[in-house]
């Protein structure tokens, strides 16, 4: 049986393409992660604001009842 010679240039090109695709995928994942963190931080800030509103409302009700 004869073996076909391996074309090193094709192998290197294929590996380079795979690396490029992985780099793109990594960038997408990082961007999505950053976006999710920003949304979580925003939601935490909104929750904190709502807690303050509830506390102020509770204090107002306490003053009315007293």
N, C-alpha and C positions, 0 to 999 in steps of 0.2 A: 504494500500500500504506500502511495506517495502522499506526503503531507503538503498542503498548500502553505506557501510562505506567509507569515503574518506581516501585514503592512503596518509598521510601527507608526507611521504618520496617521493612519486611520485610527489606530488605538489611542494615540495621544489626542487626536481631535475629539474622539468620543468621550474620553475622560475629561477634557476641557469643557465640553458641552455639559456633562453631568455636574461638574463643579459649578459652572455658571448657573445652571438650573437650581442647584441646592442653595446657592447664594441668594438668588431671587426669592426662593421660598423662605429662607431665613429672614430676609428683609420684610417680607409680608407678615410673617409671624411676629416679628418685633414691632412693626407698625400697629398691628392689631392689639398686641399686648399693651402698648403705650396708650392707645385709644381707650381700651378697657379700664386701665388705671385712672385715666383722666375722668371717665364717666363715674367710676366708683368714688373718686375724690369729690366730684361734684355732688353725687347723691349723699355722701357723708355730710357735706356742708349743708345741704338742704335739710337733712334730718336734724342736724344741730340747730338750725334756725327754727324748725318746727317745734323742737323741744323747748326752746326759749319762749316761743309764743304760748305754748301750753303752760309753762311755768308762770308766765306773766298773767295769763287768764286765771290760773288757780289762785294767784295772789290777789287779783281783783275780786274774785268770788269770796275769798276769805275776808277781805275788807268789807264787802257788802254784808256778809253774814254776821260779822262781829258787831 
